Amino acid sequence: MPAAPLALEPVPTIDLPPPLPLPPPAAPEPPAATAPAAPAPAMGRVARVRMDANVRAAPSGSAPVVRTVQTGAEVRIAGEEYGWQHVFLPNGTELGWIYGNLLD
């Protein structure tokens, strides 16, 4: 014979006050200003391009060419790696990498 179900006592109810209103949403933040291009590194020398030269994305002859600079253009050298010079325009715009033998 099955057991008789237990009788449960009713749970008391509590009257709660209404919920507090939510604060208004925060105003959206203005978009961040884009930082100006970084200036050319203070160290390094200015060099002149000996002959039209390919500027590459990395210090390698197989790296993609990002632009070509004309004979006589001035560049600022920021670093060297494997005979390649990391170059910037005098105004601080990064160009890329030029093989060192193409610079005076």
C-alpha positions in Angstrom: 0.0 0.0 0.0 1.4 3.4 -1.0 2.3 5.9 1.7 0.0 8.8 2.2 1.3 12.2 0.9 2.7 14.5 3.6 0.6 17.5 4.4 2.7 20.7 4.0 2.0 23.9 5.9 1.4 27.0 3.9 4.4 29.3 3.5 3.8 32.8 4.9 4.0 35.6 2.4 5.8 38.9 3.0 4.7 42.2 1.5 7.7 43.9 0.0 7.9 47.6 -1.0 8.1 48.2 -4.8 11.6 48.1 -6.3 13.7 51.2 -6.4 13.9 52.8 -9.9 17.1 52.1 -11.9 19.5 55.0 -12.4 19.4 56.6 -15.9 21.9 55.1 -18.4 25.3 56.7 -18.5 26.0 59.1 -21.4 28.1 57.4 -24.0 31.8 58.4 -23.9 33.1 60.5 -26.7 35.2 58.6 -29.2 38.9 58.6 -28.3 40.9 61.0 -30.3 43.3 59.4 -32.7 46.9 59.9 -31.6 49.1 61.8 -34.1 51.7 59.8 -35.9 54.7 59.1 -33.7 57.6 61.5 -34.4 60.8 60.1 -35.8 63.1 58.7 -33.2 65.4 61.4 -31.8 68.4 59.1 -32.3 69.6 58.1 -35.7 71.1 59.9 -38.6 69.7 61.4 -41.7 70.7 59.6 -44.9 70.1 60.3 -48.6 68.9 57.6 -50.9 71.6 56.8 -53.5 69.3 55.5 -56.2 65.6 54.7 -56.5 65.0 52.1 -53.8 62.2 49.8 -52.8 61.0 50.2 -49.2 60.0 46.8 -47.8 57.6 45.9 -44.9 60.3 43.9 -43.2 64.2 43.6 -43.3 64.2 41.0 -46.1 64.5 41.0 -49.9 61.4 38.8 -50.0 59.2 41.1 -47.9 56.5 43.0 -49.7 57.4 46.3 -51.2 55.4 49.0 -49.5 56.6 52.0 -51.7 59.6 53.2 -53.7 61.6 56.3 -52.8 63.4 58.4 -55.3 67.1 59.1 -55.6 68.1 62.0 -53.3 65.2 61.6 -50.8 66.2 62.1 -47.2 65.3 59.5 -44.6 66.0 59.2 -40.9 67.5 55.9 -39.8 65.9 54.5 -36.6 67.6 51.1 -36.5 69.4 48.4 -38.4 68.9 44.7 -38.8 70.9 42.3 -41.0 72.2 45.2 -43.1 68.7 46.7 -43.6 67.9 50.2 -42.3 64.6 50.9 -40.6 63.7 54.4 -42.1 61.3 57.2 -41.5 60.7 60.4 -43.4 62.1 63.5 -41.6 58.6 64.4 -40.5 58.3 61.1 -38.6 56.2 59.1 -41.1 57.4 55.5 -41.1 58.5 54.2 -44.4 59.8 50.7 -43.7 63.1 49.0 -44.5 65.7 49.9 -47.1 68.8 47.9 -47.8 71.7 49.8 -46.3 73.9 49.9 -49.4 71.3 52.1 -51.1 71.8 54.9 -48.6 74.7 57.4 -48.2 
